[in-house]
Amino acid sequence: METGTTLFDGAFWISCSIILLLLVLSGFFSGSETALTAASRGKLRAQADKGSRGAERALKITEDNERLIGSVLLGNNLVNILAASLATALFTRLFGESGVALATLVMTLLVLVFSEVLPKTYAITNAETAAALVSRPIALVVLVFSPVVSAVRFFVRGVLRLLGVTVDPDSNILAVREEIAGALQLGHSEGVVEKEDRDRILGALDLRERAVEEIMLHRSGIEMIDADMPPQEILQQCLESNHTRLPVYRDDQENIIGVIHAKDLLRAMYKLIGGPDGDASALKNFDVSTVAMKPYFVPETSTLDEQMRQFLRRRTHFALVVDEYGSLQGLITLEDILEEIVGEITDEFDPDGEHLLAPGEDGHYYVDGAMTIRDLNRATDWSLPDDEANTLAGLVIHEAQMIPTPGQVFSFHGFRFEVMARDGNRITQLKIRPL
């Protein structure tokens, strides 16, 4: 073994300095990887819009996560392996053959504490700040290692292709909607986001995924005006109705000739009789079709997002829904779409406005069979599936594979359903509770 003076010569201190530098570089690569992958692109975009050049560079770097991670891992492995090699040579020189084991132990502790845990802990708690700070040097690293990383990526994809695995470069990037929805659900479960706020935002995000047929008022519930009725009866029906707009049909309810607005009807009739001192008998010559607006038909498969845009563009908020054969299926209003975002909208003319959904004394919920599954889920925070049916009655019929009779009880999806009332083939009331 060499003497003490020879052991601690210039070469020894140079090796120690190089190992220390390599550990610092290893910590830099580890922290950079964590910061750039954990940083929220939304927060980085907000900082970039405020003029942060570092955040803007970080956004550009993270556009290709595969190349970024490949470059950082290449740099990290290079410095870690080099540091371990130098430490092994140094400890072997000092302690002989036992230096290999000592070098492994010492370098493992140093790398674990100072090159992995410490920088990654800082980076994950200050992700956006750290990402902006390291963006410039990491951009240079990515540029330098790009040829090697591209070759490695090509080789890896070739091997995976031989194994029957197809790699999509965009598959690891979550859709914005999924990312927002996941954050909202997590925030709600942790008590940070209120249920109402979560429901409103998720409702707005879901508009593109949902079709008109899912929320429309079914044709069986549409109040219509017969164009051949006497004008006095038409006026009486409009005055007694809770709605300001009513479809007008002639001969057959499938033959919609227009939509009447109560204000237009009253204005036209008032003008026809000649004012407050006019003759009401003049109404016998009134033709409601001359006042009705042209009906607006929409396909039942159009999305709520597109339909809301059409309502805003046409400056109307009332549409009749038809199927692929042109048959009337129901109607939809702008209010129906807005209710998917903000929840139920009621006013003094809504007959069900004060009837809030609440469990009975026995813990059951008594609900209308025509209530949509989505509305029940929002009111109770349940998660009944709405893939196969839109209403609760439809869900029961789908699961039972029959039209049940009052008194029958079913259990599925973790809930107990009891049919309370039926009108013809339509389930009108259900009693529900979680199992």
C-alpha positions as CSV (number, residue, x, y, z in Angstrom):
1,M,0.0,0.0,0.0
2,E,1.2,3.4,-0.8
3,T,2.3,5.8,1.9
4,G,-0.1,8.5,3.3
5,T,1.8,11.3,1.6
6,T,1.5,9.5,-1.8
7,L,-2.2,8.6,-1.2
8,F,-3.4,12.2,-0.6
9,D,-1.5,13.8,-3.6
10,G,-2.9,16.1,-6.2
11,A,-4.6,13.3,-8.1
12,F,-6.6,12.3,-5.0
13,W,-8.0,15.7,-4.5
14,I,-8.8,16.1,-8.2
15,S,-10.7,12.8,-8.2
16,C,-12.6,13.9,-5.1
17,S,-13.5,17.3,-6.8
18,I,-14.6,15.6,-10.0
19,I,-16.8,13.1,-8.0
20,L,-18.4,16.0,-6.1
21,L,-19.1,17.8,-9.4
22,L,-20.6,14.7,-10.9
23,L,-22.9,14.3,-7.8
24,V,-24.0,17.9,-8.3
25,L,-24.7,17.3,-11.9
26,S,-26.6,14.1,-11.0
27,G,-28.8,16.1,-8.6
28,F,-29.4,18.7,-11.3
29,F,-30.6,16.1,-13.8
30,S,-32.8,14.3,-11.2
31,G,-34.3,17.6,-10.0
32,S,-34.8,18.9,-13.6
33,E,-36.6,15.7,-14.6
34,T,-39.0,15.9,-11.7
35,A,-39.6,19.6,-12.1
36,L,-40.3,19.5,-15.8
37,T,-42.6,16.4,-15.6
38,A,-44.5,17.6,-12.4
39,A,-44.9,21.2,-13.4
40,S,-48.5,22.2,-14.5
41,R,-48.6,23.3,-18.1
42,G,-51.5,25.6,-17.2
43,K,-49.4,27.4,-14.5
44,L,-46.4,27.6,-16.8
45,R,-48.6,29.1,-19.5
46,A,-50.0,31.7,-17.1
47,Q,-46.4,32.6,-16.1
48,A,-45.3,32.7,-19.8
49,D,-48.2,35.1,-20.5
50,K,-46.9,37.4,-17.8
51,G,-43.5,37.5,-19.5
52,S,-41.5,34.7,-17.9
53,R,-39.0,33.5,-20.5
54,G,-38.1,30.5,-18.4
55,A,-41.7,29.3,-18.2
56,E,-42.0,29.7,-22.0
57,R,-38.8,27.6,-22.6
58,A,-40.1,25.0,-20.1
59,L,-43.4,24.7,-22.1
60,K,-41.5,24.3,-25.4
61,I,-39.2,21.6,-23.9
62,T,-42.1,19.6,-22.5
63,E,-43.9,19.5,-25.8
64,D,-41.8,16.3,-26.6
65,N,-41.7,14.5,-23.3
66,E,-40.1,11.4,-24.8
67,R,-37.1,13.3,-26.0
68,L,-36.8,15.4,-22.8
69,I,-36.9,12.4,-20.5
70,G,-34.5,10.5,-22.8
71,S,-32.0,13.3,-22.8
72,V,-32.2,13.8,-19.0
73,L,-31.9,10.1,-18.3
74,L,-28.9,9.8,-20.6
75,G,-27.1,12.7,-18.8
76,N,-28.0,11.4,-15.4
77,N,-26.8,7.9,-16.1
78,L,-23.6,9.2,-17.7
79,V,-22.6,11.2,-14.6
80,N,-23.8,8.5,-12.1
81,I,-21.8,5.8,-13.8
82,L,-18.7,8.0,-14.2
83,A,-18.9,9.1,-10.5
84,A,-19.2,5.4,-9.4
85,S,-16.2,4.4,-11.6
86,L,-14.0,7.2,-10.2
87,A,-15.1,6.4,-6.6
88,T,-14.3,2.7,-7.1
89,A,-10.8,3.5,-8.5
90,L,-10.2,5.9,-5.7
91,F,-11.3,3.6,-2.9
92,T,-9.4,0.7,-4.4
93,R,-6.3,2.7,-4.4
94,L,-6.9,3.6,-0.7
95,F,-8.2,0.3,0.7
96,G,-7.3,-2.3,-1.8
97,E,-9.8,-5.0,-2.9
98,S,-12.2,-4.0,-0.1
99,G,-12.5,-0.6,-1.7
100,V,-15.0,-1.9,-4.2
101,A,-17.6,-2.7,-1.5
102,L,-16.9,0.6,0.3
103,A,-17.2,2.6,-2.9
104,T,-20.5,1.0,-3.6
105,L,-21.9,1.7,-0.1
106,V,-20.6,5.3,0.0
107,M,-21.7,6.3,-3.5
108,T,-25.2,4.7,-3.0
109,L,-25.7,6.8,0.1
110,L,-24.4,10.0,-1.5
111,V,-26.4,9.5,-4.7
112,L,-29.6,8.6,-2.9
113,V,-29.5,11.5,-0.5
114,F,-27.8,14.4,-2.4
115,S,-28.6,13.4,-6.0
116,E,-32.1,11.9,-5.8
117,V,-34.1,12.6,-2.7
118,L,-33.0,16.1,-1.9
119,P,-33.3,17.7,-5.4
120,K,-36.5,15.8,-6.3
121,T,-38.1,16.9,-3.0
122,Y,-37.3,20.5,-3.8
123,A,-38.4,20.1,-7.4
124,I,-41.8,18.5,-6.6
125,T,-42.6,21.2,-4.0
126,N,-41.6,24.1,-6.3
127,A,-42.2,22.5,-9.7
128,E,-43.1,25.6,-11.8
129,T,-40.3,27.7,-10.3
130,A,-37.7,25.0,-10.7
131,A,-38.9,24.2,-14.2
132,A,-38.4,27.8,-15.3
133,L,-34.9,27.9,-13.7
134,V,-33.6,24.7,-15.3
135,S,-35.2,25.3,-18.7
136,R,-32.2,27.0,-20.3
137,P,-29.5,24.4,-19.4
138,I,-31.9,21.5,-20.0
139,A,-32.7,22.9,-23.5
140,L,-28.9,22.8,-24.3
141,V,-28.7,19.2,-22.9
142,V,-31.6,18.1,-25.1
143,L,-30.0,19.7,-28.1
144,V,-26.6,18.1,-27.5
145,F,-28.1,14.6,-26.8
146,S,-30.8,14.8,-29.4
147,P,-29.0,12.5,-32.0
148,V,-28.2,9.8,-29.4
149,V,-31.7,10.0,-28.0
150,S,-33.3,9.8,-31.4
151,A,-31.2,6.7,-32.2
152,V,-32.2,5.1,-28.9
153,R,-35.8,5.9,-29.4
154,F,-35.8,4.4,-32.9
155,F,-34.2,1.2,-31.5
156,V,-36.6,0.9,-28.6
157,R,-39.7,1.4,-30.8
158,G,-38.3,-1.3,-33.2
159,V,-37.9,-3.8,-30.3
160,L,-41.4,-3.0,-29.0
161,R,-42.9,-3.3,-32.5
162,L,-41.4,-6.8,-32.7
163,L,-43.1,-7.6,-29.4
164,G,-46.4,-6.4,-30.8
165,V,-46.5,-3.1,-28.9
166,T,-47.3,0.1,-30.9
167,V,-46.0,3.3,-29.3
168,D,-48.1,6.4,-29.8
169,P,-46.0,9.5,-28.9
170,D,-49.2,11.3,-27.7
171,S,-50.6,8.5,-25.7
172,N,-48.9,9.6,-22.5
173,I,-50.2,13.1,-22.7
174,L,-53.5,13.4,-20.9
175,A,-56.3,15.3,-22.6
176,V,-56.9,18.7,-21.1
177,R,-60.5,17.7,-20.1
178,E,-59.3,14.5,-18.3
179,E,-56.6,16.4,-16.5
180,I,-59.1,19.1,-15.3
181,A,-61.7,16.5,-14.4
182,G,-59.2,14.5,-12.4
183,A,-58.0,17.6,-10.6
184,L,-61.5,18.6,-9.7
185,Q,-62.4,15.1,-8.4
186,L,-59.2,15.0,-6.3
187,G,-59.9,18.5,-5.0
188,H,-63.4,17.6,-4.1
189,S,-62.4,14.4,-2.3
190,E,-59.8,16.4,-0.3
191,G,-62.4,19.1,0.6
192,V,-60.7,21.9,-1.4
193,V,-63.3,22.1,-4.2
194,E,-67.0,22.5,-3.4
195,K,-69.4,20.0,-4.9
196,E,-71.3,22.8,-6.7
197,D,-68.2,24.2,-8.2
198,R,-67.0,20.8,-9.4
199,D,-70.4,20.0,-10.9
200,R,-70.5,23.3,-12.8
201,I,-67.1,23.0,-14.4
202,L,-67.6,19.3,-15.2
203,G,-71.0,20.1,-16.7
204,A,-69.4,22.7,-19.0
205,L,-66.7,20.2,-20.0
206,D,-69.3,17.5,-20.7
207,L,-71.3,19.5,-23.3
208,R,-69.1,18.3,-26.1
209,E,-69.6,14.7,-25.0
210,R,-73.4,14.7,-24.6
211,A,-76.1,14.5,-27.2
212,V,-79.4,16.5,-27.4
213,E,-81.5,13.3,-27.0
214,E,-80.0,12.8,-23.5
215,I,-81.6,16.0,-22.0
216,M,-84.5,16.8,-24.3
217,L,-88.1,16.9,-23.1
218,H,-89.7,13.8,-24.6
219,R,-92.6,14.4,-27.0
220,S,-95.0,12.8,-24.5
221,G,-94.4,15.7,-22.2
222,I,-94.6,18.5,-24.8
223,E,-97.6,21.0,-24.5
224,M,-98.8,21.9,-27.9
225,I,-101.5,24.1,-29.5
226,D,-103.9,22.9,-32.1
227,A,-104.0,25.5,-34.9
228,D,-107.6,24.6,-35.6
229,M,-108.9,25.4,-32.1
230,P,-111.0,28.5,-31.7
231,P,-108.9,31.7,-30.9
232,Q,-110.5,32.0,-27.5
233,E,-109.3,28.5,-26.5
234,I,-105.9,29.2,-27.9
235,L,-105.7,32.3,-25.8
236,Q,-107.0,30.5,-22.7
237,Q,-104.4,27.7,-23.1
238,C,-101.5,30.2,-23.4
239,L,-102.7,32.1,-20.4
240,E,-102.9,28.9,-18.3
241,S,-99.6,27.5,-19.5
242,N,-96.4,27.7,-17.5
243,H,-94.4,28.2,-20.8
244,T,-94.0,31.3,-22.9
245,R,-93.4,29.3,-26.1
246,L,-95.6,26.5,-27.4
247,P,-95.4,24.5,-30.6
248,V,-98.3,24.8,-33.0
249,Y,-99.5,21.8,-35.0
250,R,-102.3,21.1,-37.5
251,D,-104.2,17.8,-38.0
252,D,-101.4,15.7,-36.5
253,Q,-98.9,16.5,-33.7
254,E,-96.1,15.4,-36.0
255,N,-97.1,18.2,-38.3
256,I,-95.5,21.2,-36.5
257,I,-96.3,24.4,-38.4
258,G,-94.7,26.9,-36.0
259,V,-93.9,28.0,-32.5
260,I,-96.0,30.7,-30.8
261,H,-94.7,33.1,-28.3
262,A,-97.3,34.2,-25.7
263,K,-96.2,37.9,-26.0
264,D,-96.6,37.8,-29.8
265,L,-100.0,36.1,-29.5
266,L,-101.3,38.7,-27.0
267,R,-99.9,41.6,-29.0
268,A,-101.6,40.3,-32.2
269,M,-104.9,39.7,-30.6
270,Y,-104.8,43.1,-28.8
271,K,-104.2,44.8,-32.2
272,L,-106.9,42.8,-33.9
273,I,-109.7,43.7,-31.4
274,G,-108.6,47.4,-31.7
275,G,-107.3,48.1,-28.2
276,P,-108.9,48.1,-24.8
277,D,-112.2,49.4,-26.2
278,G,-112.3,47.1,-29.2
279,D,-114.7,44.3,-30.1
280,A,-113.6,40.9,-28.9
281,S,-115.7,39.3,-31.6
282,A,-113.1,40.2,-34.1
283,L,-111.0,37.3,-32.7
284,K,-113.1,34.8,-34.6
285,N,-111.1,35.7,-37.8
286,F,-107.7,35.2,-36.0
287,D,-105.3,32.7,-37.5
288,V,-102.6,31.6,-35.1
289,S,-100.3,30.5,-37.9
290,T,-99.8,34.1,-39.1
291,V,-98.2,34.9,-35.7
292,A,-96.3,31.7,-35.1
293,M,-92.6,31.7,-35.8
294,K,-91.0,29.2,-38.2
295,P,-90.1,26.0,-36.3
296,Y,-86.5,25.2,-35.8
297,F,-85.6,21.5,-36.0
298,V,-82.4,19.8,-34.8
299,P,-81.2,16.2,-35.0
300,E,-81.3,14.2,-31.8
301,T,-77.6,13.2,-32.2
302,S,-76.2,16.8,-32.2
303,T,-74.0,17.6,-29.2
304,L,-75.0,20.1,-26.5
305,D,-72.0,22.2,-27.2
306,E,-72.9,22.6,-30.9
307,Q,-76.5,23.2,-30.1
308,M,-75.7,25.9,-27.7
309,R,-73.6,27.6,-30.3
310,Q,-76.5,27.3,-32.8
311,F,-78.9,28.9,-30.3
312,L,-76.5,31.8,-29.8
313,R,-75.9,32.2,-33.5
314,R,-79.6,32.1,-34.4
315,R,-80.6,34.3,-31.4
316,T,-83.2,31.8,-30.3
317,H,-83.4,29.2,-27.5
318,F,-86.2,26.8,-28.5
319,A,-85.8,23.8,-30.9
320,L,-87.7,20.8,-31.8
321,V,-85.8,17.5,-31.9
322,V,-86.3,15.0,-34.7
323,D,-84.8,11.6,-35.4
324,E,-83.1,10.3,-38.5
325,Y,-86.5,9.7,-40.1
326,G,-87.7,13.3,-39.4
327,S,-90.2,12.2,-36.7
328,L,-90.6,14.4,-33.7
329,Q,-88.8,13.1,-30.6
330,G,-88.9,16.1,-28.2
331,L,-87.8,19.6,-27.6
332,I,-84.8,21.3,-26.1
333,T,-84.2,24.9,-24.9
334,L,-81.2,26.9,-24.1
335,E,-82.2,26.7,-20.5
336,D,-82.0,22.9,-20.6
337,I,-78.4,23.2,-21.7
338,L,-77.5,25.8,-19.1
339,E,-79.0,23.5,-16.4
340,E,-76.4,20.9,-17.3
341,I,-73.8,23.4,-16.2
342,V,-75.4,25.3,-13.3
343,G,-78.0,22.8,-12.1
344,E,-81.8,23.1,-12.0
345,I,-83.1,26.6,-12.9
346,T,-86.5,27.3,-11.4
347,D,-88.8,30.3,-11.3
348,E,-92.2,31.2,-9.8
349,F,-93.9,29.3,-12.7
350,D,-92.1,26.1,-12.2
351,P,-94.5,23.6,-10.6
352,D,-91.6,21.5,-9.2
353,G,-89.4,24.4,-8.2
354,E,-89.8,24.0,-4.4
355,H,-89.7,20.2,-4.4
356,L,-86.1,19.4,-3.5
357,L,-84.8,15.9,-3.7
358,A,-84.4,14.6,-0.2
359,P,-84.4,11.1,1.4
360,G,-87.5,10.0,3.3
361,E,-87.6,8.8,6.9
362,D,-86.7,5.3,5.8
363,G,-83.6,6.6,3.9
364,H,-85.2,6.0,0.5
365,Y,-85.4,8.6,-2.2
366,Y,-88.8,8.8,-4.0
367,V,-88.2,10.0,-7.5
368,D,-90.0,10.4,-10.8
369,G,-89.3,7.7,-13.3
370,A,-88.7,10.4,-15.9
371,M,-85.9,12.0,-13.9
372,T,-82.6,11.8,-15.6
373,I,-79.8,9.7,-14.1
374,R,-77.4,12.6,-14.4
375,D,-79.7,14.9,-12.4
376,L,-80.0,12.2,-9.6
377,N,-76.3,11.7,-9.5
378,R,-75.7,15.5,-9.2
379,A,-78.3,15.8,-6.5
380,T,-77.1,12.8,-4.4
381,D,-73.4,12.6,-5.5
382,W,-74.0,9.0,-6.6
383,S,-72.5,7.4,-9.7
384,L,-75.3,5.5,-11.4
385,P,-74.2,4.7,-15.0
386,D,-76.0,6.6,-17.8
387,D,-74.5,4.8,-20.8
388,E,-77.5,2.6,-21.6
389,A,-80.3,4.9,-20.5
390,N,-81.0,8.5,-19.8
391,T,-83.8,8.3,-17.2
392,L,-84.2,6.2,-14.1
393,A,-87.2,4.4,-15.6
394,G,-85.1,3.5,-18.6
395,L,-82.3,2.2,-16.4
396,V,-84.6,-0.1,-14.5
397,I,-86.2,-1.4,-17.7
398,H,-82.8,-1.9,-19.3
399,E,-81.4,-3.9,-16.3
400,A,-84.6,-5.8,-15.7
401,Q,-85.1,-6.6,-19.4
402,M,-88.8,-6.2,-18.9
403,I,-91.5,-3.6,-18.0
404,P,-91.9,-4.2,-14.2
405,T,-95.1,-3.9,-12.3
406,P,-95.6,-1.9,-9.1
407,G,-94.1,-3.5,-6.1
408,Q,-91.3,-5.3,-7.9
409,V,-87.8,-4.8,-6.4
410,F,-84.5,-4.9,-8.2
411,S,-80.9,-4.6,-7.0
412,F,-78.1,-3.5,-9.4
413,H,-75.1,-1.1,-9.5
414,G,-75.1,-1.2,-5.6
415,F,-78.6,0.3,-5.3
416,R,-82.1,-1.0,-4.5
417,F,-84.9,0.0,-6.9
418,E,-88.6,-0.5,-6.1
419,V,-91.3,0.3,-8.6
420,M,-93.9,2.4,-6.8
421,A,-96.3,3.4,-9.7
422,R,-96.8,2.8,-13.4
423,D,-98.9,4.5,-16.0
424,G,-99.5,2.1,-18.9
425,N,-96.0,1.0,-20.0
426,R,-94.3,4.0,-18.3
427,I,-92.8,3.8,-14.8
428,T,-93.9,7.0,-13.0
429,Q,-92.4,6.6,-9.6
430,L,-89.4,4.8,-8.0
431,K,-88.1,4.3,-4.5
432,I,-84.3,4.1,-4.4
433,R,-81.6,3.7,-1.8
434,P,-78.0,2.5,-1.7
435,L,-77.5,-1.1,-0.6
